[in-house]
Amino acid sequence: MPAEQERNVIPDLPRGPLCTYRSKAKFNWKDFRLVLEDTELIKIKYDIWRRLESEPLFAPVTSTLPVDQQKERAARQVNRIADLELAPPEIYSKPYKYRVRYLMSINEALHAVCPSLSVKIALGVGLFTNSLLAMGTERHQDTYNKAWNREIITCLAITEVSHGSNTKRCRTTATYDPETQEFIIHTPDFEAAKCWVGNLGKTASVALMFAILYTADGQNHGLQGFLVPIRDPKTLLPYPGVTVGDIGEKIGLNGIDNGFVMFNHYRIPRENLLNRTGDVTPEGVYESTFSEPGKILGAVLESFSAGRLGIMQESSNTLSHAAVIAVRYAALRKQFGTDRDGPEQSIIEYQLHQWRIFPYLAAACVLKVSVFAMTETYLETVQKSQAESNGFELLTQIVSEVHALVSSSKPLVTWTARDAIQESREACGGHGYLRSANLGELRNNHDPSCTYEGDNNVLGQQASNWLVRQWKNVKVESPVGTASFIERRDKILRMNFESLQRSGVPVESSEFITHCYEWLMCWLLQESVAQMDKASSQGIDTFTSRNNCQVYRARDLSRAYAEYYALRSFWTRCARDDVSESLRPVLFNVYLLYGTWCLDRHMSTFYTGSFANGSAFADAVRGVLLKVCGLLKDSAVAIADALAPPDWVLNSVIAKSDGRLYENIQSVFMTNPGAMERAAWWKDIIPTKLRSKL
């Protein structure tokens, strides 16, 4: 597709005060966006946004609705989305990778408009059906079809009141009764109640639930998946033996009806056991049916990593929205100047302000590209597992590496978005605290992303454990190449800042950033393993020794690994032939800003490990960071434009693309319901002495 046709996929922006800074950019902002995102995926999003903009049910709300109304609105939106058929029917006959990419893009577009809606669909349709495919068989096809076609409302029930991350210790039981050929689902006490189950509070009629399977002989066969009817789908009244309810108001995402459920010797048919890997005969004998290991491995990867990738896609967009709001506001807001009585200058001109918000603008670009690359690797792996059953050993290695990559990157992306929202709110001053600025809604709705689908700190430990295994292995098993640097560890660990300077590697280069990261990870791995080995020699068990090397070691390692992958992915994208020469300087500055900003966060480790001595290294890294902030000043608004969704989706009065900041704020002030009316309760607050004279 010619470049002009690709640009036309992206709508033009209105002219206004922001053009002062837009005109300073030495590149086309639409071309910049086409580097960050695939043209076809951009088109999908804009098509959806155009369709939803004319739908009253998706119009932005101007004040916080009561919780029950939020749930009703999200539930109605789910039904309306089904009616709109946003994905054309032919999509479902396309190859796996294309199909899932398309559906993920739809979900990204929906999340930008209404996070509760997006999460409800992701949980009740995406995650439910993926898990059913991974663990079920042909006998569960009818439930799959009904869930996919929105004929039933579904949910995934794993977490219990007293167990979340440690799912193996969940205590809900499913005991087989051979006389009736049924499983008896039972909750022994409140601590074993399933909770935080999205869609369960008010609406779900079927749960895909995990419980400990017991056969009649009392043998424990571990955690298994079951399809458990919760409510009558026609009346939404719970079945006898089921106690189900809503957990109550949350900090955000109140459109999702999170619920709890308890079972009192509740019976379900034997066929409701998800029997891909194990089944119970009518007589009550447990049989392992593990076959086609490659396909099952890919299916398991699909069901549990897809949700985390979706969260990362959504979070990278949330990060982008926060950065866009902060940058546009900074370009328009003027305070102080060189002459006390002269013209004021935009706060984007101040170095401190640049240092506060520009790294998040760069992070939004880098992480958007890296999440895309990670998703490509993931989808290709699943597609390969579906097409082939041979090469099991290699596939196992790829799955393990992808799992480590996802487990380290989900914390990085969600934490960066969290911090970006807060810094942007503060950087926008009092106006950023307005509900209509949308930063508060972004913050509250994003916050659970740091917890669900795997607590960030727990996920990071899984990634560091994989890296430690590669360090200890005779041969590094990294088919994706993210840990190949370990093969050169002896050479890397002999490196330091002085040797890099002597060899002529400039600080302002991708080579410098890469060398620093490879040393950082190797040193953290060496120290982590040494600390664990020392503990082992003292008779300390593996569990305790791993726990005791997280702080300042393994936790930092996991984050560094994710940052390293993100920077490498972004640099690879920038080096492609389809990137025009006009874009290369600004893309390099974005890379350099994010790279030096991240290195600065690890500064103490570089000195602790003697990679650097004296102030030269810190001065060099921080000097480049501040220099690039200055260089990006004239490009920042154009970069923000490349990241921004339409105004009605961004939904921020202080960051509209027309740049009419104070006119837009005035409109909000003046049209706020009841803004200039006397309060109905005015008599009640008149001082007592005055009240007697009325």
C-alpha positions as CSV (number, residue, x, y, z in Angstrom):
1,M,0.0,0.0,0.0
2,P,1.5,3.4,-1.0
3,A,2.5,5.7,1.9
4,E,-0.3,8.2,1.3
5,Q,-2.9,5.5,1.4
6,E,-1.5,4.3,4.6
7,R,-1.6,7.8,6.1
8,N,-5.2,8.2,5.1
9,V,-6.2,5.4,7.4
10,I,-5.4,7.9,10.2
11,P,-7.8,10.9,10.5
12,D,-6.4,14.4,10.3
13,L,-6.2,16.6,13.4
14,P,-7.9,20.0,13.8
15,R,-5.8,23.1,13.6
16,G,-5.4,25.2,16.7
17,P,-2.9,26.3,19.4
18,L,-1.0,23.0,19.4
19,C,0.1,23.7,15.9
20,T,2.8,25.9,17.3
21,Y,4.7,22.8,18.5
22,R,3.4,20.5,15.8
23,S,5.1,22.7,13.2
24,K,8.4,22.2,14.9
25,A,8.5,18.5,14.3
26,K,10.8,17.4,11.4
27,F,8.7,14.4,10.5
28,N,5.1,13.4,9.6
29,W,3.3,12.3,12.8
30,K,1.2,9.8,10.8
31,D,4.4,8.1,9.5
32,F,5.6,7.8,13.1
33,R,2.4,6.1,14.1
34,L,2.8,3.6,11.2
35,V,6.1,2.6,12.8
36,L,4.5,2.0,16.2
37,E,1.5,0.1,14.9
38,D,0.5,-2.1,11.9
39,T,-1.6,-0.3,9.3
40,E,-4.3,-3.0,9.2
41,L,-4.6,-3.0,13.0
42,I,-4.9,0.8,13.1
43,K,-7.6,0.6,10.5
44,I,-9.5,-1.9,12.7
45,K,-9.4,0.4,15.7
46,Y,-10.5,3.5,13.9
47,D,-13.4,1.6,12.2
48,I,-14.6,0.5,15.6
49,W,-14.2,3.9,17.2
50,R,-16.2,5.4,14.3
51,R,-19.0,2.9,14.8
52,L,-19.2,3.3,18.5
53,E,-19.1,7.1,18.5
54,S,-22.6,7.1,17.1
55,E,-23.9,4.7,19.7
56,P,-25.5,6.5,22.7
57,L,-24.7,3.6,25.0
58,F,-20.9,4.3,24.5
59,A,-21.0,8.1,24.9
60,P,-18.6,9.2,27.7
61,V,-20.3,9.8,31.1
62,T,-19.7,13.1,32.7
63,S,-20.1,12.1,36.3
64,T,-19.6,8.9,38.3
65,L,-22.7,6.6,38.1
66,P,-23.9,4.6,41.0
67,V,-22.2,1.2,41.1
68,D,-25.3,-0.8,40.1
69,Q,-25.8,1.5,37.1
70,Q,-22.2,1.0,36.1
71,K,-22.7,-2.8,36.1
72,E,-26.0,-2.5,34.1
73,R,-24.3,-0.2,31.6
74,A,-21.4,-2.5,31.0
75,A,-23.8,-5.5,30.7
76,R,-25.9,-3.7,28.2
77,Q,-22.7,-2.7,26.2
78,V,-21.7,-6.4,26.0
79,N,-25.0,-7.2,24.5
80,R,-24.8,-4.3,22.1
81,I,-21.3,-5.3,21.0
82,A,-22.7,-8.8,20.1
83,D,-25.4,-7.2,18.0
84,L,-23.0,-4.9,16.2
85,E,-20.9,-7.9,15.0
86,L,-17.6,-5.9,15.0
87,A,-15.7,-8.8,13.6
88,P,-16.9,-9.9,10.1
89,P,-17.9,-13.6,9.9
90,E,-15.1,-14.5,7.5
91,I,-12.5,-13.6,10.3
92,Y,-13.3,-16.9,12.1
93,S,-12.2,-19.0,9.1
94,K,-8.8,-17.2,8.9
95,P,-5.6,-18.8,10.2
96,Y,-5.1,-18.6,13.9
97,K,-2.6,-15.8,14.1
98,Y,-4.5,-13.5,11.8
99,R,-7.8,-14.2,13.6
100,V,-6.5,-13.7,17.1
101,R,-4.6,-10.5,16.1
102,Y,-7.8,-9.1,14.7
103,L,-9.8,-9.9,17.8
104,M,-7.1,-8.5,20.0
105,S,-7.2,-5.2,18.1
106,I,-11.0,-5.1,18.6
107,N,-10.5,-5.6,22.3
108,E,-7.8,-2.8,22.5
109,A,-10.3,-0.4,20.8
110,L,-13.0,-1.4,23.2
111,H,-10.8,-1.0,26.3
112,A,-9.9,2.5,25.2
113,V,-13.6,3.4,25.3
114,C,-14.7,1.4,28.3
115,P,-12.3,-0.7,30.3
116,S,-15.1,-2.6,32.1
117,L,-16.7,-3.6,28.9
118,S,-13.4,-4.9,27.5
119,V,-12.6,-6.9,30.6
120,K,-16.1,-8.4,30.8
121,I,-15.7,-9.6,27.2
122,A,-12.1,-10.8,27.7
123,L,-13.0,-12.8,30.8
124,G,-16.4,-14.1,29.7
125,V,-15.6,-14.9,26.1
126,G,-11.9,-14.8,25.4
127,L,-10.4,-16.3,28.5
128,F,-13.3,-18.7,29.1
129,T,-13.3,-20.1,25.6
130,N,-9.5,-20.3,25.4
131,S,-9.4,-22.2,28.7
132,L,-12.2,-24.5,27.5
133,L,-10.2,-25.2,24.3
134,A,-7.1,-25.9,26.2
135,M,-8.7,-28.3,28.8
136,G,-11.9,-29.5,27.3
137,T,-12.9,-31.9,24.5
138,E,-15.6,-32.4,22.0
139,R,-18.2,-33.0,24.7
140,H,-17.8,-29.4,25.8
141,Q,-18.3,-27.9,22.3
142,D,-21.9,-26.9,22.9
143,T,-20.9,-24.7,25.9
144,Y,-18.0,-23.3,23.9
145,N,-20.4,-22.3,21.1
146,K,-22.9,-20.7,23.4
147,A,-20.2,-18.7,25.2
148,W,-18.7,-17.5,21.9
149,N,-22.1,-16.6,20.5
150,R,-23.1,-14.7,23.7
151,E,-26.0,-17.1,24.4
152,I,-24.8,-17.6,27.9
153,I,-22.8,-15.4,30.3
154,T,-19.7,-17.2,31.6
155,C,-16.8,-16.7,34.0
156,L,-13.6,-18.2,35.1
157,A,-13.4,-19.2,38.9
158,I,-9.9,-19.9,40.2
159,T,-9.1,-17.6,43.1
160,E,-10.4,-18.4,46.6
161,V,-10.7,-16.1,49.6
162,S,-7.5,-17.5,51.2
163,H,-5.6,-18.5,48.1
164,G,-4.8,-16.6,44.9
165,S,-1.3,-17.0,43.6
166,N,-0.8,-20.4,45.1
167,T,-3.7,-22.1,43.2
168,K,-2.5,-25.6,44.0
169,R,-3.6,-25.0,47.6
170,C,-7.2,-24.1,46.6
171,R,-9.6,-26.1,48.7
172,T,-12.9,-26.3,46.8
173,T,-13.4,-30.1,46.2
174,A,-15.1,-32.1,43.5
175,T,-15.7,-35.7,44.7
176,Y,-16.9,-38.3,42.2
177,D,-19.9,-40.4,43.1
178,P,-19.9,-43.6,40.9
179,E,-23.5,-44.5,41.9
180,T,-25.0,-41.4,40.2
181,Q,-22.0,-40.6,37.9
182,E,-21.8,-37.1,39.3
183,F,-19.2,-34.9,40.9
184,I,-20.1,-33.3,44.2
185,I,-18.8,-29.8,44.4
186,H,-18.3,-28.6,47.9
187,T,-16.9,-25.5,49.7
188,P,-15.6,-26.6,53.1
189,D,-15.6,-23.1,54.7
190,F,-15.7,-19.4,53.7
191,E,-11.9,-19.3,53.1
192,A,-12.4,-21.7,50.3
193,A,-15.2,-19.6,48.6
194,K,-14.3,-18.7,45.1
195,C,-14.0,-14.9,44.9
196,W,-13.1,-12.0,42.7
197,V,-14.7,-13.8,39.8
198,G,-15.5,-11.3,37.0
199,N,-19.1,-11.6,35.7
200,L,-20.1,-13.8,38.6
201,G,-21.6,-11.2,40.9
202,K,-24.9,-10.6,39.1
203,T,-24.8,-12.1,35.6
204,A,-22.9,-15.3,34.9
205,S,-24.8,-18.6,34.5
206,V,-21.8,-20.9,34.0
207,A,-18.4,-21.0,35.6
208,L,-15.3,-22.7,34.4
209,M,-14.1,-23.6,37.9
210,F,-11.0,-25.2,39.3
211,A,-11.4,-27.7,42.2
212,I,-9.5,-30.6,43.7
213,L,-10.7,-33.8,42.2
214,Y,-11.2,-36.7,44.5
215,T,-12.3,-40.2,43.4
216,A,-14.5,-42.4,45.5
217,D,-11.5,-44.1,47.0
218,G,-10.4,-40.8,48.6
219,Q,-7.4,-40.3,46.3
220,N,-6.5,-36.7,45.5
221,H,-5.9,-36.1,41.7
222,G,-5.0,-32.5,42.0
223,L,-6.6,-29.3,40.6
224,Q,-8.9,-29.9,37.6
225,G,-11.2,-27.8,35.6
226,F,-15.0,-28.2,35.7
227,L,-18.0,-26.6,34.0
228,V,-20.3,-25.6,36.8
229,P,-23.8,-24.2,36.2
230,I,-24.4,-21.3,38.6
231,R,-27.7,-19.7,37.6
232,D,-30.7,-20.5,35.4
233,P,-29.7,-18.6,32.2
234,K,-33.3,-17.5,31.6
235,T,-34.0,-16.1,35.1
236,L,-30.5,-15.6,36.5
237,L,-31.6,-17.1,39.8
238,P,-29.0,-19.4,41.4
239,Y,-29.5,-23.2,41.5
240,P,-30.2,-24.9,44.9
241,G,-26.9,-25.7,46.7
242,V,-25.3,-22.5,45.2
243,T,-24.7,-19.4,47.3
244,V,-23.6,-16.6,45.0
245,G,-23.3,-12.9,45.4
246,D,-21.4,-9.7,44.5
247,I,-18.3,-8.7,46.5
248,G,-19.2,-5.0,46.5
249,E,-17.8,-1.7,45.3
250,K,-14.2,-1.6,44.2
251,I,-11.7,1.2,43.6
252,G,-12.4,1.1,39.9
253,L,-13.8,-1.1,37.1
254,N,-17.1,-1.2,38.8
255,G,-18.8,-2.1,35.5
256,I,-17.5,-5.6,36.2
257,D,-19.7,-7.6,38.6
258,N,-17.0,-9.5,40.6
259,G,-18.6,-12.2,42.7
260,F,-18.1,-14.9,45.2
261,V,-19.7,-18.4,45.3
262,M,-19.9,-21.3,47.7
263,F,-21.3,-24.8,47.1
264,N,-23.1,-27.1,49.5
265,H,-22.6,-30.7,48.2
266,Y,-23.7,-29.4,44.8
267,R,-23.9,-32.1,42.0
268,I,-22.8,-31.8,38.4
269,P,-22.7,-34.4,35.6
270,R,-19.5,-36.5,35.2
271,E,-19.2,-35.0,31.7
272,N,-18.6,-31.5,33.1
273,L,-15.0,-32.5,34.0
274,L,-12.7,-30.9,31.4
275,N,-11.0,-34.0,30.3
276,R,-8.3,-33.1,27.8
277,T,-5.5,-34.4,30.0
278,G,-7.3,-36.6,32.5
279,D,-10.8,-38.2,32.8
280,V,-12.8,-40.3,35.3
281,T,-14.6,-43.4,33.9
282,P,-18.2,-44.0,34.8
283,E,-17.0,-46.5,37.4
284,G,-14.9,-43.9,39.0
285,V,-11.3,-44.7,37.8
286,Y,-9.1,-41.8,37.0
287,E,-7.3,-42.1,33.7
288,S,-4.6,-39.9,32.2
289,T,-5.4,-39.1,28.6
290,F,-2.3,-37.0,27.9
291,S,-1.7,-37.2,24.2
292,E,-0.4,-35.0,21.4
293,P,1.9,-33.2,23.8
294,G,2.9,-30.4,21.4
295,K,-0.7,-29.4,20.8
296,I,-1.7,-29.6,24.5
297,L,1.4,-27.5,25.4
298,G,0.4,-24.8,22.9
299,A,-3.2,-24.9,24.2
300,V,-2.0,-24.4,27.8
301,L,0.2,-21.5,26.6
302,E,-2.7,-20.0,24.8
303,S,-5.1,-20.1,27.7
304,F,-2.8,-18.6,30.3
305,S,-0.5,-16.2,28.4
306,A,-3.2,-14.7,26.2
307,G,-4.8,-12.8,29.1
308,R,-1.4,-11.4,30.2
309,L,-0.7,-10.2,26.6
310,G,-4.1,-8.6,26.4
311,I,-3.4,-6.8,29.7
312,M,-0.1,-5.5,28.3
313,Q,-1.7,-4.3,25.1
314,E,-4.3,-2.4,27.1
315,S,-1.8,-1.1,29.5
316,S,0.5,0.2,26.8
317,N,-2.5,2.1,25.4
318,T,-3.3,3.5,28.9
319,L,0.4,4.5,29.2
320,S,0.0,6.3,25.9
321,H,-3.1,8.1,26.9
322,A,-1.5,9.4,30.1
323,A,1.6,10.6,28.2
324,V,-0.6,12.3,25.5
325,I,-2.6,14.2,28.2
326,A,0.6,15.3,30.0
327,V,2.4,16.4,26.8
328,R,-0.5,18.3,25.2
329,Y,-1.2,20.1,28.4
330,A,2.4,21.0,28.9
331,A,2.6,22.5,25.5
332,L,-0.5,24.7,26.2
333,R,-0.1,25.6,29.8
334,K,2.1,28.7,30.2
335,Q,3.7,29.8,33.5
336,F,6.5,32.2,34.2
337,G,9.2,33.3,31.7
338,T,12.7,34.8,31.4
339,D,11.4,38.3,31.9
340,R,9.2,38.9,35.0
341,D,6.9,41.2,33.1
342,G,7.3,39.6,29.7
343,P,5.4,36.7,28.0
344,E,5.0,33.5,29.8
345,Q,6.4,30.3,28.3
346,S,4.9,26.8,28.0
347,I,5.8,24.5,30.8
348,I,7.1,22.0,28.2
349,E,10.1,24.3,27.9
350,Y,11.3,23.6,31.4
351,Q,13.9,20.9,31.8
352,L,12.4,19.6,35.0
353,H,9.0,19.1,33.4
354,Q,10.6,17.4,30.4
355,W,12.5,15.0,32.7
356,R,9.2,14.2,34.5
357,I,7.0,13.4,31.4
358,F,9.2,12.7,28.4
359,P,10.5,9.4,29.6
360,Y,6.9,8.1,29.8
361,L,6.3,9.4,26.3
362,A,9.3,7.4,25.1
363,A,8.2,4.4,27.2
364,A,4.8,4.5,25.5
365,C,6.5,4.2,22.1
366,V,9.0,1.5,23.1
367,L,6.6,-0.7,25.0
368,K,3.9,-0.5,22.3
369,V,6.3,-1.9,19.8
370,S,7.8,-4.5,22.2
371,V,4.3,-5.8,23.2
372,F,3.5,-6.1,19.5
373,A,6.7,-8.1,18.9
374,M,6.0,-10.3,21.9
375,T,2.5,-11.0,20.8
376,E,3.8,-12.0,17.3
377,T,6.2,-14.5,18.9
378,Y,3.4,-15.9,21.1
379,L,0.9,-16.3,18.3
380,E,3.4,-17.9,16.0
381,T,4.3,-20.4,18.8
382,V,0.6,-21.3,19.4
383,Q,0.0,-21.6,15.6
384,K,3.0,-23.9,15.3
385,S,1.8,-26.1,18.2
386,Q,-1.5,-26.5,16.5
387,A,0.0,-27.4,13.2
388,E,2.6,-29.8,14.4
389,S,2.9,-32.5,17.1
390,N,6.5,-33.2,16.6
391,G,9.5,-31.2,17.8
392,F,8.1,-31.3,21.3
393,E,11.4,-30.6,23.0
394,L,12.1,-27.4,21.0
395,L,8.5,-26.3,21.5
396,T,8.8,-26.9,25.2
397,Q,11.8,-24.6,25.2
398,I,10.0,-21.9,23.3
399,V,7.0,-22.1,25.5
400,S,9.2,-21.7,28.6
401,E,11.0,-18.7,27.2
402,V,7.8,-17.0,26.1
403,H,6.4,-17.6,29.6
404,A,9.4,-16.0,31.1
405,L,9.2,-13.1,28.7
406,V,5.5,-12.5,29.4
407,S,6.0,-13.0,33.2
408,S,8.7,-10.3,33.3
409,S,7.1,-7.9,30.8
410,K,3.6,-7.8,32.2
411,P,5.0,-6.2,35.5
412,L,7.1,-3.8,33.5
413,V,4.3,-2.5,31.3
414,T,1.7,-2.3,33.9
415,W,3.9,-0.7,36.5
416,T,5.2,1.8,33.9
417,A,1.6,2.7,33.0
418,R,0.7,3.1,36.7
419,D,3.6,5.5,37.3
420,A,2.9,7.4,34.1
421,I,-0.7,8.1,35.2
422,Q,0.4,9.4,38.6
423,E,3.2,11.6,37.2
424,S,1.0,12.9,34.5
425,R,-1.7,13.8,37.0
426,E,0.8,15.8,39.1
427,A,2.4,17.3,36.0
428,C,-1.1,18.7,35.0
429,G,-1.5,20.4,38.3
430,G,-4.9,21.1,39.7
431,H,-6.6,20.8,36.3
432,G,-5.3,17.2,36.2
433,Y,-7.4,16.4,39.2
434,L,-10.6,17.2,37.4
435,R,-12.6,14.1,36.6
436,S,-13.0,15.4,33.1
437,A,-9.2,15.3,32.7
438,N,-9.7,11.5,32.8
439,L,-6.4,10.8,34.6
440,G,-8.3,9.7,37.7
441,E,-10.4,7.2,35.8
442,L,-7.3,6.0,34.0
443,R,-5.6,5.4,37.3
444,N,-8.5,3.6,39.0
445,N,-9.3,1.4,36.1
446,H,-5.7,0.5,35.4
447,D,-4.7,-0.3,38.9
448,P,-6.0,-3.9,39.0
449,S,-3.8,-4.8,36.0
450,C,-0.9,-4.9,38.4
451,T,-2.6,-7.7,40.3
452,Y,-4.9,-9.9,38.2
453,E,-3.7,-12.5,35.7
454,G,-0.7,-12.9,38.0
455,D,0.5,-10.6,40.7
456,N,3.4,-8.6,39.3
457,N,5.9,-9.6,42.0
458,V,5.0,-13.3,41.8
459,L,5.3,-13.2,38.0
460,G,8.7,-11.6,38.1
461,Q,9.9,-14.5,40.3
462,Q,8.9,-17.0,37.6
463,A,10.9,-15.0,35.0
464,S,14.0,-14.8,37.2
465,N,13.7,-18.6,38.0
466,W,13.9,-19.3,34.2
467,L,16.9,-17.1,33.8
468,V,18.7,-18.7,36.7
469,R,18.0,-22.1,35.1
470,Q,19.6,-20.9,31.9
471,W,22.6,-19.6,33.8
472,K,23.1,-23.0,35.5
473,N,22.4,-25.1,32.3
474,V,25.3,-26.6,30.4
475,K,23.6,-25.3,27.3
476,V,21.4,-22.2,27.2
477,E,17.9,-23.1,25.9
478,S,16.8,-19.8,24.4
479,P,15.3,-20.4,20.9
480,V,13.8,-17.0,20.8
481,G,17.2,-15.5,21.6
482,T,16.3,-13.4,24.7
483,A,18.9,-15.1,26.9
484,S,21.6,-15.8,24.3
485,F,23.8,-13.3,26.0
486,I,24.4,-15.8,28.8
487,E,26.6,-17.8,26.4
488,R,29.1,-14.8,26.5
489,R,28.9,-14.2,30.2
490,D,32.6,-14.5,30.9
491,K,33.4,-11.8,28.4
492,I,30.5,-9.6,29.4
493,L,31.5,-9.7,33.1
494,R,35.0,-8.6,32.3
495,M,33.5,-5.4,30.7
496,N,33.1,-2.1,32.5
497,F,32.5,1.5,31.7
498,E,36.1,2.3,31.3
499,S,36.7,-0.5,28.9
500,L,33.7,0.6,26.8
501,Q,35.2,4.1,26.6
502,R,38.6,2.7,25.6
503,S,37.0,0.6,22.8
504,G,35.3,3.8,21.5
505,V,31.7,2.8,22.2
506,P,29.8,6.2,22.6
507,V,27.3,6.6,25.3
508,E,24.8,7.9,22.8
509,S,24.5,4.5,21.0
510,S,22.5,1.3,20.9
511,E,25.7,-0.6,21.5
512,F,26.3,1.2,24.8
513,I,22.8,0.5,26.0
514,T,23.0,-3.1,25.0
515,H,26.4,-3.7,26.6
516,C,25.2,-2.1,29.9
517,Y,22.2,-4.3,30.0
518,E,24.0,-7.5,29.3
519,W,26.5,-6.7,32.0
520,L,23.7,-5.8,34.4
521,M,21.8,-9.1,33.8
522,C,24.9,-11.2,34.0
523,W,26.1,-9.6,37.2
524,L,22.6,-10.0,38.8
525,L,22.5,-13.6,37.7
526,Q,25.9,-14.4,39.0
527,E,25.1,-12.7,42.4
528,S,21.7,-14.4,42.6
529,V,23.1,-17.9,41.9
530,A,26.0,-17.3,44.3
531,Q,23.7,-16.2,47.1
532,M,21.4,-19.2,46.5
533,D,24.4,-21.7,46.4
534,K,25.8,-20.2,49.6
535,A,22.4,-20.7,51.3
536,S,22.2,-24.3,50.0
537,S,25.6,-25.1,51.4
538,Q,24.4,-23.9,54.8
539,G,21.5,-26.3,54.7
540,I,18.9,-23.7,53.7
541,D,16.1,-25.2,51.5
542,T,15.7,-24.0,47.9
543,F,12.3,-22.3,48.6
544,T,13.8,-20.1,51.3
545,S,17.1,-19.4,49.5
546,R,15.1,-18.2,46.4
547,N,12.9,-16.0,48.5
548,N,15.9,-14.4,50.2
549,C,17.6,-13.3,47.0
550,Q,14.6,-11.4,45.5
551,V,15.4,-7.9,46.9
552,Y,18.3,-6.2,45.1
553,R,18.9,-9.4,43.0
554,A,16.3,-11.5,41.3
555,R,13.5,-8.8,41.3
556,D,15.8,-6.3,39.6
557,L,17.0,-9.1,37.2
558,S,13.4,-9.7,36.0
559,R,12.8,-6.0,35.3
560,A,16.1,-5.6,33.5
561,Y,15.4,-8.6,31.3
562,A,12.0,-7.1,30.3
563,E,13.6,-3.7,29.6
564,Y,16.4,-5.3,27.6
565,Y,13.8,-7.2,25.4
566,A,11.7,-4.0,25.0
567,L,14.7,-1.9,23.9
568,R,15.9,-4.7,21.5
569,S,12.5,-5.0,20.0
570,F,12.1,-1.3,19.4
571,W,15.6,-1.0,17.9
572,T,14.9,-3.9,15.5
573,R,11.7,-2.2,14.4
574,C,13.5,1.1,13.8
575,A,16.1,-0.6,11.7
576,R,13.6,-2.0,9.2
577,D,13.6,-0.7,5.5
578,D,10.1,0.7,5.7
579,V,11.3,3.4,8.2
580,S,11.9,6.7,6.3
581,E,15.1,8.6,6.9
582,S,13.1,11.6,8.3
583,L,12.0,9.4,11.2
584,R,15.3,7.8,12.1
585,P,16.7,10.7,14.2
586,V,13.5,11.0,16.4
587,L,13.2,7.2,16.8
588,F,16.8,7.0,17.9
589,N,16.2,9.8,20.5
590,V,13.1,7.9,21.8
591,Y,15.2,4.8,22.1
592,L,18.0,6.6,23.8
593,L,15.8,8.4,26.2
594,Y,14.0,5.3,27.3
595,G,17.3,3.4,27.5
596,T,19.2,5.9,29.6
597,W,16.1,6.5,31.8
598,C,16.0,2.8,32.6
599,L,19.8,2.6,33.1
600,D,19.5,5.4,35.6
601,R,17.0,3.3,37.6
602,H,19.7,0.6,38.0
603,M,22.5,3.1,38.8
604,S,23.3,1.7,42.2
605,T,23.7,-1.8,40.9
606,F,26.3,-0.6,38.3
607,Y,28.3,0.8,41.2
608,T,27.8,-2.1,43.6
609,G,29.1,-4.5,40.9
610,S,32.1,-2.2,40.1
611,F,31.0,-1.7,36.5
612,A,31.6,2.0,37.3
613,N,33.6,3.9,39.8
614,G,33.5,7.6,40.4
615,S,30.9,10.0,38.9
616,A,31.8,9.6,35.2
617,F,29.3,6.8,34.4
618,A,26.4,8.5,36.2
619,D,27.2,11.9,34.8
620,A,27.4,10.4,31.3
621,V,24.1,8.5,31.4
622,R,22.2,11.3,33.1
623,G,23.8,13.9,30.8
624,V,22.5,12.0,27.8
625,L,19.1,11.6,29.4
626,L,18.7,15.4,29.9
627,K,20.2,16.2,26.5
628,V,17.7,14.0,24.7
629,C,14.8,15.4,26.7
630,G,15.8,18.8,25.3
631,L,16.1,17.3,21.8
632,L,12.6,15.8,22.0
633,K,10.9,19.0,23.1
634,D,10.0,20.1,19.5
635,S,8.9,16.6,18.6
636,A,6.9,15.7,21.7
637,V,3.5,17.0,20.6
638,A,3.8,15.2,17.2
639,I,4.8,12.0,19.0
640,A,1.8,12.4,21.3
641,D,-0.4,12.9,18.3
642,A,1.0,9.6,16.9
643,L,0.0,7.8,20.2
644,A,-3.4,9.5,20.7
645,P,-6.8,8.0,20.0
646,P,-9.7,10.2,18.8
647,D,-10.7,13.0,21.3
648,W,-13.9,11.3,22.4
649,V,-12.0,8.2,23.3
650,L,-9.2,10.0,25.1
651,N,-12.0,11.9,26.9
652,S,-9.8,14.5,28.5
653,V,-10.9,18.2,28.6
654,I,-7.3,19.3,29.1
655,A,-5.8,17.3,26.1
656,K,-8.2,17.8,23.2
657,S,-6.5,17.8,19.8
658,D,-7.8,21.3,19.0
659,G,-5.6,22.7,21.7
660,R,-8.3,25.1,23.0
661,L,-7.4,24.3,26.6
662,Y,-9.1,27.1,28.4
663,E,-12.2,27.2,26.2
664,N,-12.7,23.5,26.8
665,I,-12.3,23.9,30.6
666,Q,-14.7,26.8,30.5
667,S,-17.3,24.6,28.8
668,V,-16.9,21.9,31.4
669,F,-17.2,24.4,34.3
670,M,-20.2,26.2,32.8
671,T,-22.2,23.1,31.7
672,N,-21.6,21.1,34.9
673,P,-25.1,20.2,36.1
674,G,-26.1,22.6,38.9
675,A,-22.8,24.5,38.7
676,M,-24.4,27.9,39.1
677,E,-27.6,26.9,41.0
678,R,-28.1,27.5,44.7
679,A,-27.8,24.2,46.6
680,A,-31.1,22.6,47.5
681,W,-29.7,22.3,51.1
682,W,-28.6,25.9,51.4
683,K,-30.9,26.6,54.4
684,D,-29.2,23.8,56.4
685,I,-25.8,25.4,56.2
686,I,-26.6,29.0,57.0
687,P,-24.9,30.0,60.3
688,T,-27.2,29.7,63.2
689,K,-27.2,33.4,64.0
690,L,-28.2,34.4,60.5
691,R,-30.8,31.6,60.2
692,S,-32.8,33.2,63.1
693,K,-33.1,36.4,61.1
694,L,-34.5,34.8,57.9
